[in-house]
């Protein structure tokens, strides 16, 4: 199986390129982000990826002994917030481009 990033430097370059892609930087707005998300996640491939992201963010059912483990609960909450954030961006067209 071929790796998406063949070298550690490739991965670092990829992450470095993402720092400028955020609302408020380089003329990228919240509306741009909304349109990008809609375009990507409305494609057949995007729907499959989103389905997997949502599935991962929901996680397995919580078992009783995990409730007392604050680290596990915080980890689950973090995963869940990623899925919720994507759905929020997809469903809420920005009224204005204030950052």
N, C-alpha and C positions, 0 to 999 in steps of 0.2 A: 504494500500500500504506500503510495506516495504521500509524503507529508506536505501540508499546506505551506509551512515555513521550514525550509531545509536547514537553515542556520540560525543560531541565536541572534546574530546581527540582523537577519531579515525580520525577525519578530520585533526587535527593538526599533527598527526603522518604521515598521508598520505602526507601532504604538506612538512613535514620535509624530507621524503624519496625522494622527487622529487629534492631537492637541489643538489644532487650528479649526477643527470641525465642531464647533459648539456655538449655539446662538450668542450673538454679540461679538463674534470674532470673524474677521474677513468677510463682512457683509452677509453672514449667514444668520437668518432670522428664525424665530419660532415658526413662522408660516412655512419657511423652507423645510424645517425639520418635519412639520406635520405632513407636507406634501411628499417628502422623501419616504417617511414611514408608510404612508398610504400606498404609494407606488410600489414599494418593495413588498409589503405584507399583503397586498391585494393580488399579487401574482400567485400562480399555483405553487411555485417553489417557496415563496414567502409564507403562504398559509401553512405549508408543511413545517417550515422552520418555526413559525410562531406557535404552532400546535405543540412542538417539542419543548419550546421555551416555557410555555404555560404549564405543560405537564411536569417539567422539572421544578418550576417555581411553586407548584402546589405541593409536591412531595408526597411521600407515603403518609398514611394515617398516623397520627401521633399515638404512641403507646404510653400507657400510664406512667411507667418509670422515667420517660423522657421529660415529662412536665417539670420535674424538679431539677433537671439539668439546664441551667440558664444558658450555657454555651451552645448547646444543641438548639434550644429555642431561639436564641439570637441568630444562629446560622440559618435556621428555617425562615425567620422573619426577613432576613436579608435577601434570600433567594426569592421569597414571595414578592418583595418590593420591586424586584426587577421586572417580573411578569406584569404586575399591576401598573408600573410606570409605562411600559410599552402600550398596554391597552388604553391607558389614560391619554397618551399622545395620539393614538389612532382615533379615539372617540371625541376628542375635544378640539375642534378647530379654534385656533387663537383668534380672539376678537380684535386684538391689536398686537403689534410687534414690539411692545415695550419689553425690555429685558429685565 
